[in-house]
Amino acid sequence: MLPNPELRPESSWTAEIGASSNPTPTLQIQLAHFHSWGNDRIILVQNAQRLAIPINFSQTRSIGAEFYLLN
């Protein structure tokens, strides 16, 4: 990986909501939803020599859900 002296620190804000239920004594169900916003996220890009260079990506947004069945 090559250094990047112009790299800025990244910042982000995340919100998550979830629920859990035990429909039977041996079964647990968990569900969660998240949303994340970021500024100056650091990502790696590859140059022509196939070396990774960290750069800032202006704005990002991640949305997702998680579902678990635990026995």
Phi, psi and chi 1 to 4 in degrees:
 res  aa     phi    psi   chi1   chi2   chi3   chi4
   1 MET       -  139.1 -177.9  174.9    3.2      -
   2 LEU   -94.8  145.4  -63.0  175.0      -      -
   3 PRO   -74.7  156.0   24.4  -30.1      -      -
   4 ASN  -132.8  101.3 -179.6   -6.8      -      -
   5 PRO   -68.3  -14.4   21.5  -28.8      -      -
   6 GLU   -91.8    6.2  -63.2  178.0   10.2      -
   7 LEU   -66.9  131.6 -152.8   56.1      -      -
   8 ARG  -101.9  154.8  -63.9  178.3  -56.4  -81.4
   9 PRO   -68.4  144.8   14.9  -20.1      -      -
  10 GLU   -89.8  156.6   63.4 -177.6   16.9      -
  11 SER  -136.8  152.2   63.3      -      -      -
  12 SER  -154.0  162.6   64.3      -      -      -
  13 TRP  -136.0  132.6 -171.7   85.6      -      -
  14 THR  -131.4  140.2  -58.9      -      -      -
  15 ALA  -125.7  140.3      -      -      -      -
  16 GLU  -142.7  142.2 -178.2  173.7  -22.4      -
  17 ILE  -134.4  143.3 -172.1  166.7      -      -
  18 GLY  -150.8  167.7      -      -      -      -
  19 ALA  -145.2  152.9      -      -      -      -
  20 SER  -138.2  143.5  179.4      -      -      -
  21 SER  -143.2  147.2  176.1      -      -      -
  22 ASN  -119.1   84.9  -67.0   80.3      -      -
  23 PRO   -68.1  -25.6   19.5  -26.3      -      -
  24 THR  -136.1  165.0   68.3      -      -      -
  25 PRO   -60.8  -23.5  -24.0   33.0      -      -
  26 THR  -109.9    3.7   60.2      -      -      -
  27 LEU  -125.5  128.7 -179.6   64.3      -      -
  28 GLN  -123.7  135.1 -177.9 -179.8   18.0      -
  29 ILE  -116.5  130.7  -60.8  170.6      -      -
  30 GLN  -127.1  139.1  -64.7  178.4   -9.1      -
  31 LEU  -137.2  136.1  178.6   64.3      -      -
  32 ALA  -143.0  149.2      -      -      -      -
  33 HIS  -129.5  137.0  171.1   75.6      -      -
  34 PHE  -133.3  155.8   64.9   88.3      -      -
  35 HIS  -142.7  128.5 -158.4  131.6      -      -
  36 SER  -132.3  134.8  177.7      -      -      -
  37 TRP  -117.6  139.4  -60.7  -94.5      -      -
  38 GLY  -138.1  151.4      -      -      -      -
  39 ASN  -125.2  139.9  -70.3  -47.6      -      -
  40 ASP    55.9   37.0  -69.9  -33.6      -      -
  41 ARG   -58.0  143.4  -69.4  -79.3  175.0  110.9
  42 ILE   -95.4  122.2  -62.5  171.0      -      -
  43 ILE  -125.7  161.0   62.8  170.8      -      -
  44 LEU  -104.1  131.2  -65.0  175.5      -      -
  45 VAL  -119.1  156.1  -65.5      -      -      -
  46 GLN  -106.0  132.1 -160.0  173.9   65.1      -
  47 ASN   -89.1 -176.5   66.2    8.2      -      -
  48 ALA   -62.5  -26.3      -      -      -      -
  49 GLN   -87.9    9.0  -68.7   78.9   32.6      -
  50 ARG    64.4   31.7  -60.1 -177.5   58.1   90.3
  51 LEU  -102.4  141.8  -65.1  172.2      -      -
  52 ALA   -82.2  136.9      -      -      -      -
  53 ILE  -127.3  125.0  -57.5  170.2      -      -
  54 PRO   -76.5  134.4   24.4  -28.5      -      -
  55 ILE  -135.6  164.0   64.1  166.6      -      -
  56 ASN   -90.4  133.4  -70.2  104.8      -      -
  57 PHE  -105.8  123.5 -166.7   81.9      -      -
  58 SER   -52.2  -62.5   61.6      -      -      -
  59 GLN  -136.7  141.7  -66.3 -177.7  -16.5      -
  60 THR  -134.5  157.8   60.0      -      -      -
  61 ARG  -144.0  130.3 -175.2  172.9   73.1  173.8
  62 SER  -122.7  132.7  -59.0      -      -      -
  63 ILE  -129.5  137.5  -58.3  169.6      -      -
  64 GLY  -164.4  174.0      -      -      -      -
  65 ALA  -140.9  151.5      -      -      -      -
  66 GLU  -128.6  141.5  -62.2  173.3  -15.4      -
  67 PHE  -137.1  127.5  179.1   74.0      -      -
  68 TYR  -127.4  138.8  -65.7   98.6      -      -
  69 LEU  -116.5  117.1  -75.2  175.3      -      -
  70 LEU  -114.3  131.8  -54.8  170.2      -      -
  71 ASN  -124.4      - -169.7  -12.0      -      -
